[in-house]
Amino acid sequence: MGDDGTVASTENKRGRQTARDMVLSLLVILLGAGFVYLLVPHDDSLDPVRPISYDVELVTARRAAPYPVAAPVGLPDTWRATSVDYKRQSDLGAVWHLGFMDPDDQYAAVEQSDGQPEKFIGSVTHGAEPADRTQTVGGEEWERYEGAKYDALVRRESGVTTVVTGTASFDSLARLAAALEAERAGESGEPLETGASGED
């Protein structure tokens, strides 16, 4: 009977040692991870946005699209391209997308389609609604849309709808719209809109 007590005591002691060893091992791992973190240089001032180049995608889209594809010319480096895509066929038609972060770190994108305009506008603006007013950009009228998520400037032309949309202010959206040049591969670029922005 006395042996049973000794065995139980030994097992309890081993259990406590195992738990202690696990805790010690975990502490060693955490200390090691912290040491490695301290050794790795960190620069919190680095821009988390990774700009992309879209030259190849733009040329490809201009060869394939049934409409002149718009892209900005002459925007300062403070505008950073972050996303690009062209879909030859989709539920929204042939769709061109080019996204940017503006100088205020707000999102602004150029969206184009030859599909049904209202369906396309609703999709890319996340349900923004007509504001019953226009904004003049380079002497041309763009429709204003306002929404809970995105605002937008919209231009409808024969065969294509161009939307400049995002979380950016209308001033920034107008700057992007003013810089747009629309062309097809092999054509010289023609400004979609140029000049200063204003409101009616």
Helices and strands as residue ranges (DSSP letters): H 2-39, H 55-64, E 69-72, E 80-87, E 95-101, E 107-113, H 117-124, E 129-137, E 140-146, E 151-157, E 160-166, H 170-179, E 180-183, E 190-191, E 197-199
